[in-house]
């Protein structure tokens, strides 16, 4: 139960900081996103076992497969948002 509350509070904090940063400077820095990208599968493994980590890593893989070709072509989310 505590893991769920910590996860919810930290995610809410991340989204709040990302929203404020995005509204002020129109970008979300990598230092804000990358720790959660690494910690997400770890927390999923802790709370959901191997199955939770598997689902989390599949989500990371899906995002990489969707966004990867755009990034390789030089089109980043920041350039498409103008």
C-alpha positions, 0 to 999 in steps of 0.5 A: 500500500505504501508503494502505491502512495509513494508512486502516486505522490511522486508521479503527481509531483513530476507531472506538476513540475513538468507542467509548470516547466512546460508552460514557462519555457515550452520544454520538459528537460531530460533530467526530469523525465529520465529518473522516472524512466529508470525508476518506473520498471524498478517500482513496477517490479517491486509492486507487481513482481516480474509481471509488473516489470515486464509490462513496464518494460513493454511500455518503454519498448512501445514508446521507443518503437513509436518515437524512435523513427521520428527522433532518427529522422530529426523530428523531435516532439519539440519541433512538432509542437510549434 
